[in-house]
Amino acid sequence: MFPGRLWTKIFTGIACATGLLFLTVCPGAAESGVTVRWNNGFRIVDKQDESLYYLRLRAGIQFRYTYGKFDDCIVSNADHDWSNFFLRRARIFADGNAPSRDWYYMLHVQLEPSAKVNLHDAYVRWQKFDVFRVWFGRGKIPYGLEFWQSGFAQNGVERTIFTGETDADGKAKDIFGDTIDRFWPGGNAQFPVSGHVLDGTLFPIGGMTLYRSQGLYLQGDVPVPGFADDPVFQYWAGIFNGRDTQGFSNETSDMLYSLRLAYAPFGKTSLTVQGDLPTSQRLKAAFLFSSYYYKDEADLRYDSLTGEYTADKYDIRDYGFNLATLFRYRGFSADLEFAFEKFDQKGDTPDSSNDYDRLGGRINLGYFIVPERFEVTLKCAYLERLHDNDPEASLRTGLGLVETCNGTAVEKNLQQYTVGANLYLHGNNQKIAVDYSLLARSLDAADPGNSLIENQQDHRVRVMFQQFF
């Protein structure tokens, strides 16, 4: 799809102006000559080799409408439903090869009004050899599958609660008394799209993802023998400041270490795109294993004797693994993923009374009824932010208790069941997605004598228009 004349003029002007800078730092480009053209973004390309682009400019917008019918027994839901227009994503991307094809760079800027302007990704990759590349800068930590899949390449409105994606709603108080944007499910600590750890305790309260950070990793694609064409083994091994970090965020000498391995028995397949939009005539598959280890220092502890949080520096450890697989064949797609994490609130001490497990899984199925045009999907996700949760664990970690109309409860698990339909007008560049979700939360009474606590059930309908150019 080619954008309108206004966007053409704007992007051409930006590309040409920015191109002057690249001509000064890329003498080879100046000698051979460059040209500006449109190909999935405005590009400044080498005239002699148009596959070599020194700069590509792209932009994307996702405009969403959400209607939510909340369970009015959850106190914070305030017995009213929710109707909202939401600019979920508004992004600008700049990437290219400079000064040669051996070097790749990416800049990704977040502009949506629900968040501050933010440099989401900014990295450089040395890629002279397929079997050994070096990535450094800021970006997604290579771990798992769903969060690695681009927000503009989902086969639906959004990712699932497995990685913490949901819709914002109003304002609420978290367990520390601070005003925060409230996200589903309401009633206790936020369930964030970003900001996946609680200040003070550093407990992960979002989905099973490490989000973004600054660091570096080694990456490679290694051909291996197999029964099909071009099977490949892939690896990512990295070191980062920590889980979900920005700026000068690492105040200790401890770092986060991550490892991801993938095997594609029928040839390399994209790990960043959901669905089978190209209608693959041969089976595509990938099997992934990821793990991480993270140690840091927290500074807020819950005192069960006083019922208050006090400043008290102590070590924490956070580690886990992820198993995922994907299949693509003739318009059918399937993603399956499971993750387990352990949060040790006392660090290296032998006391296991402050060890907390987290686990979750998801299934994403899609099928194109009309090839490359109309797709139906089913997404199911399950998440235990605290396995075997009880009131003491909720308070120690900062997850918090849930206030209901029938008393105080603890969260046991979160569940999502979503059916959707996607109309692709021009592939992922322009599409409309509609879905309905049953969002459920299993609750137990904080007081064992209270038998009135019922599980939470919320209903949600969303419509999303995406423009990417």
C-alpha positions in Angstrom: 0.0 0.0 0.0 1.3 3.5 -0.9 0.4 6.3 1.5 -1.4 9.5 0.6 0.3 12.5 -1.0 0.7 14.4 2.3 2.6 11.5 4.0 4.6 11.1 0.8 5.8 14.7 0.9 6.5 14.6 4.7 8.5 11.4 4.6 10.3 12.3 1.4 11.4 15.5 3.0 12.6 13.8 6.2 14.4 11.1 4.3 16.1 13.5 2.0 17.2 15.8 4.8 18.4 12.9 6.9 20.2 11.5 3.9 22.6 14.4 3.8 24.0 13.3 7.1 24.4 9.7 5.9 26.3 10.9 2.8 28.9 12.5 5.0 29.5 9.4 7.1 29.1 6.9 4.2 31.8 7.8 1.6 31.0 4.7 -0.4 27.4 5.9 -0.8 28.5 9.3 -2.0 30.8 7.8 -4.6 28.3 5.3 -6.0 25.2 7.6 -5.6 22.0 7.1 -3.8 18.3 7.4 -4.5 15.1 7.8 -2.4 12.3 5.3 -3.1 9.3 3.7 -1.4 9.5 0.0 -0.4 7.9 -0.8 2.9 9.0 2.6 4.1 10.9 5.4 2.6 14.5 4.4 1.9 17.7 5.9 0.9 19.2 3.1 -1.2 22.5 2.6 -3.0 22.0 3.1 -6.8 24.3 0.2 -7.7 22.7 -2.2 -5.1 19.2 -1.3 -4.2 19.0 -4.0 -1.6 21.5 -2.0 0.4 19.6 0.9 2.2 21.4 3.4 4.4 18.2 4.7 5.9 14.5 3.5 6.1 11.8 5.6 7.7 8.5 4.0 8.8 5.6 4.8 11.1 2.7 2.9 12.7 -0.6 3.8 14.4 -3.0 1.6 16.2 -6.4 3.2 17.0 -8.5 1.1 19.4 -12.0 1.1 20.9 -12.7 -0.9 24.0 -15.9 -1.7 25.8 -15.5 -3.4 29.2 -18.2 -4.8 31.4 -16.6 -5.2 34.8 -17.6 -7.4 37.7 -19.1 -4.9 40.1 -18.2 -7.0 43.1 -14.6 -6.0 42.8 -14.5 -2.8 44.8 -12.1 -0.8 42.6 -14.3 -1.4 39.6 -16.9 1.0 41.1 -19.9 -0.8 39.6 -19.6 0.9 36.2 -18.6 -0.3 32.8 -16.0 1.3 30.5 -16.1 2.7 27.0 -12.9 4.2 25.6 -11.1 5.2 22.5 -7.4 4.5 22.9 -4.3 5.2 20.8 -2.5 2.0 21.7 0.6 2.6 19.6 1.9 5.6 17.7 5.5 4.8 16.7 8.3 6.0 14.4 11.1 3.7 13.2 14.4 4.5 11.5 16.8 1.7 10.5 19.4 0.9 8.0 22.9 -0.3 7.1 25.7 2.2 7.8 28.5 2.5 6.8 28.1 -0.9 5.1 25.9 -4.0 5.0 28.0 -5.4 7.9 26.4 -2.9 10.3 22.7 -2.5 11.0 21.1 0.1 13.3 17.5 0.6 14.6 15.8 3.6 16.4 12.2 3.1 17.6 10.4 6.0 19.3 7.1 5.7 21.2 4.7 8.7 20.8 1.3 7.5 22.0 -0.4 9.9 24.5 -0.9 7.2 27.1 2.8 7.2 27.8 5.7 9.7 27.7 7.8 10.0 24.6 10.3 7.2 24.9 13.2 5.7 23.0 11.9 2.2 23.0 14.7 0.6 21.0 18.1 2.0 20.0 20.7 -0.6 19.0 23.5 -1.5 16.6 24.2 -5.0 15.2 27.4 -6.1 13.7 26.3 -8.9 11.2 29.2 -9.8 9.0 28.7 -13.5 9.7 25.3 -15.3 10.0 26.7 -17.7 12.6 28.1 -14.9 14.8 26.5 -11.5 15.3 27.0 -8.9 18.0 24.0 -6.8 19.2 24.4 -3.9 21.6 22.2 -1.0 22.8 18.6 -1.0 24.1 15.8 -3.3 23.0 13.8 -6.4 23.9 15.6 -9.0 25.9 15.7 -12.2 23.8 13.5 -14.4 26.0 10.3 -16.3 25.1 8.1 -15.8 22.0 5.0 -13.7 22.4 6.6 -10.5 23.5 9.3 -11.0 20.8 6.5 -10.9 18.2 6.0 -7.3 17.1 3.1 -5.3 18.3 2.4 -4.5 14.7 2.5 -8.1 13.5 -0.1 -9.6 15.9 -3.0 -11.7 14.4 -5.4 -9.9 16.6 -5.9 -6.7 18.7 -3.2 -7.4 21.2 -0.9 -9.9 22.9 -2.4 -11.9 25.8 -2.2 -11.6 29.5 0.6 -14.2 29.4 2.9 -11.2 28.7 0.9 -8.7 30.6 -1.0 -6.9 27.8 -4.4 -5.4 28.6 -6.3 -2.1 28.6 -5.9 0.8 31.0 -8.8 2.1 33.0 -8.9 5.2 35.2 -6.8 5.7 38.4 -6.4 3.6 41.5 -4.2 3.2 44.6 -1.6 0.4 44.7 -0.7 -1.3 47.9 1.8 1.4 48.8 -0.8 4.2 48.5 0.5 5.6 45.3 -1.9 6.7 42.5 -1.4 4.5 39.4 -3.1 3.8 36.2 -5.4 0.9 36.9 -5.2 -2.1 34.5 -7.3 -5.2 34.5 -8.0 -7.1 36.7 -8.3 -4.2 39.2 -8.6 -4.6 43.0 -4.9 -4.9 43.9 -1.5 -4.2 42.3 -1.5 -3.0 38.7 -1.2 -5.5 35.8 1.0 -3.5 33.5 1.7 -3.2 29.8 5.0 -1.7 31.0 6.6 -1.3 34.4 6.6 -5.0 35.0 8.1 -4.9 38.5 7.0 -3.3 41.7 9.1 -0.5 43.1 10.6 -1.4 46.5 10.2 -5.2 46.4 11.1 -5.6 42.7 8.5 -8.4 42.5 7.4 -9.1 38.9 3.6 -8.2 38.6 3.2 -8.3 34.9 3.3 -11.2 32.5 6.0 -13.8 31.8 8.3 -11.4 29.9 11.5 -9.6 30.7 10.5 -6.6 28.6 13.4 -4.2 27.5 16.7 -3.2 28.9 20.2 -2.0 27.9 22.9 -4.5 27.3 24.4 -6.8 24.6 24.0 -10.2 23.2 25.6 -12.6 20.8 23.4 -14.1 18.1 23.8 -16.6 15.3 22.1 -18.9 12.8 23.8 -22.2 12.4 22.9 -24.6 9.6 22.5 -28.2 10.8 21.9 -31.6 9.1 18.2 -32.6 8.8 15.5 -34.4 6.8 14.1 -31.2 5.3 15.5 -28.2 3.4 17.8 -25.8 5.3 17.1 -26.7 9.0 18.7 -24.1 11.3 19.8 -23.8 14.9 19.6 -20.3 16.4 21.0 -18.9 19.6 20.9 -15.6 21.6 23.2 -15.2 24.7 23.1 -11.8 26.5 23.8 -9.7 29.5 21.6 -6.8 30.5 21.1 -4.2 33.3 18.0 -6.0 34.5 14.3 -6.7 34.0 12.3 -3.9 32.5 14.9 -1.1 32.9 15.5 2.4 31.6 18.3 5.0 31.9 20.9 4.6 34.6 18.8 1.8 36.2 21.5 -0.5 37.5 22.6 0.6 40.9 24.6 -2.6 41.8 27.2 -4.8 40.1 24.6 -7.5 39.5 23.3 -8.1 35.9 20.6 -10.1 34.2 21.8 -13.0 32.0 19.6 -14.6 29.3 19.9 -17.5 26.9 17.5 -18.5 24.1 17.9 -21.4 21.7 15.7 -22.2 18.8 15.5 -25.1 16.3 13.7 -24.7 12.9 13.6 -28.2 11.3 12.0 -27.0 8.0 14.1 -23.9 7.5 14.3 -20.5 9.2 11.0 -18.9 10.0 10.0 -15.6 11.4 9.8 -15.4 15.2 8.4 -11.8 15.2 5.2 -12.3 13.2 2.0 -14.1 14.3 -0.4 -15.9 11.9 0.2 -17.4 8.5 -0.5 -14.4 6.3 1.6 -15.6 3.4 -0.3 -18.9 3.3 2.8 -21.1 3.6 2.7 -24.0 1.2 5.3 -25.9 3.2 5.1 -26.6 6.9 7.1 -24.1 9.0 7.9 -24.8 12.6 10.2 -23.6 15.4 10.9 -24.9 18.9 12.4 -22.6 21.5 13.9 -22.8 24.9 14.8 -19.7 27.0 16.2 -19.1 30.4 17.4 -16.2 32.5 19.0 -15.4 35.9 18.8 -12.0 37.6 20.1 -10.8 41.0 19.4 -7.3 42.4 18.9 -5.3 45.6 15.4 -4.4 46.9 14.7 -1.8 49.6 11.2 -2.3 50.9 10.1 -5.1 53.1 6.7 -6.0 54.7 6.8 -6.4 58.5 4.1 -8.9 59.5 4.2 -7.8 63.1 3.4 -4.1 62.4 1.6 -4.6 59.1 3.7 -1.9 57.5 6.4 -1.6 54.8 9.8 -0.5 56.0 13.0 0.5 54.2 15.4 -2.5 54.4 17.9 -3.3 51.8 18.2 -7.0 50.9 19.1 -9.2 47.9 16.6 -10.8 45.6 17.0 -13.4 42.9 14.7 -13.9 40.0 15.2 -16.7 37.5 13.1 -18.9 35.2 12.7 -20.6 31.8 10.3 -20.6 28.9 9.3 -23.3 26.4 7.6 -22.3 23.1 6.7 -23.6 19.7 5.0 -22.4 16.5 3.6 -23.9 13.4 2.5 -22.3 10.1 0.9 -24.2 7.2 -1.6 -23.1 4.5 -3.2 -20.3 6.4 -3.2 -22.2 9.8 -1.1 -21.0 12.6 -0.5 -22.2 16.2 1.7 -20.8 18.9 2.1 -22.6 22.3 4.1 -21.3 25.2 4.7 -22.0 28.8 6.9 -20.2 31.3 8.0 -20.7 35.0 9.7 -18.2 37.2 11.0 -18.2 40.8 11.4 -15.1 42.9 13.6 -15.4 45.9 12.9 -12.5 48.2 15.9 -13.3 50.5 18.5 -13.8 47.8 21.2 -16.3 48.7 20.0 -17.2 52.2 19.1 -20.8 52.8 15.6 -19.8 54.1 13.0 -20.8 51.5 10.0 -19.2 53.3 10.3 -16.2 50.9 10.6 -18.1 47.7 7.7 -17.5 45.3 6.8 -19.3 42.1 5.1 -17.8 39.0 3.9 -19.7 36.0 1.7 -19.3 32.9 0.9 -20.6 29.5 -0.9 -19.5 26.3 -2.3 -21.0 23.1 -2.9 -18.9 20.0 -4.7 -20.5 17.0 -5.5 -18.8 13.7 -6.9 -19.8 10.4 -7.4 -17.8 7.2 -10.9 -18.5 5.9 -10.1 -16.3 2.9 -6.4 -16.6 2.2 -4.3 -13.5 3.0 -7.6 -11.5 3.7 -9.9 -12.8 6.5 -8.7 -14.7 9.6 -10.4 -16.1 12.6 -8.5 -16.6 15.9 -8.7 -18.2 19.3 -6.4 -17.1 22.1 -6.3 -18.6 25.6 -3.9 -17.6 28.4 -3.4 -18.6 32.0 -1.2 -16.9 34.6 -0.4 -17.4 38.2 1.4 -14.3 39.4 1.8 -16.1 42.8 1.6 -19.9 42.8 -0.1 -21.2 46.0 -0.8 -17.6 47.0 -1.9 -16.7 50.5 -2.4 -13.3 52.4 1.2 -13.3 53.7 2.7 -13.9 50.3 0.5 -11.2 48.7 1.7 -8.7 51.3 5.4 -9.6 51.3 5.7 -9.4 47.6 3.6 -6.3 47.2 1.1 -8.0 44.9 -1.6 -7.0 47.4 -5.0 -8.2 48.5 -8.3 -8.0 46.6 -11.2 -6.1 48.1 -14.6 -7.5 47.0 -18.1 -6.8 48.0 -18.0 -10.0 50.1 -14.7 -9.4 51.9 -11.0 -9.5 51.3 -9.5 -12.1 48.9 -6.2 -13.3 47.5 -5.6 -13.7 43.8 -5.1 -17.3 42.7 -4.8 -17.0 38.9 -5.8 -15.0 35.8 -7.5 -16.4 32.7 -8.2 -15.1 29.3 -10.4 -16.6 26.6 -10.6 -14.5 23.3 -12.2 -15.1 20.0 -11.4 -12.7 17.2 -11.6 -11.9 13.5 -9.0 -10.0 11.4 -9.6 -8.3 8.1 -6.3 -7.6 6.2 -6.8 -4.8 3.8 -3.2 -4.5 2.8 -1.4 -7.2 4.9 -0.1 -6.1 8.3 0.3 -2.6 6.8 -3.5 -1.9 7.1 -5.9 -4.1 8.9 -9.0 -4.2 11.2 -9.2 -6.6 14.1 -12.2 -7.3 16.3 -12.3 -9.5 19.4 -14.4 -10.6 22.4 -12.7 -11.7 25.7 -13.9 -13.4 28.8 -11.4 -12.2 31.5 -11.6 -14.3 34.7 -9.7 -14.2 38.0 -9.9 -17.0 40.5 -10.1 -15.8 44.1 -9.8 -17.3 47.6 -10.9 -15.7 50.8 -8.2 -14.1 52.9 -10.1 -15.2 55.9 -10.6 -19.0 55.8 -13.9 -18.6 57.5 -15.4 -16.5 54.7 -17.2 -18.7 52.2 -18.8 -15.8 50.2 -15.9 -15.0 47.9 -16.8 -15.6 44.3 -14.5 -15.6 41.3 -14.2 -12.4 39.2 -15.5 -12.4 35.6 -15.2 -9.4 33.2 -16.2 -9.1 29.6 -14.5 -7.0 27.0 -15.1 -6.1 23.3 -12.4 -4.4 21.2 -12.0 -3.0 17.7 -8.7 -1.9 16.4 -7.6 -0.2 13.1 -3.9 -0.5 12.2 -2.0 1.6 9.7 1.7 0.8 9.2 3.7 2.4 6.4 
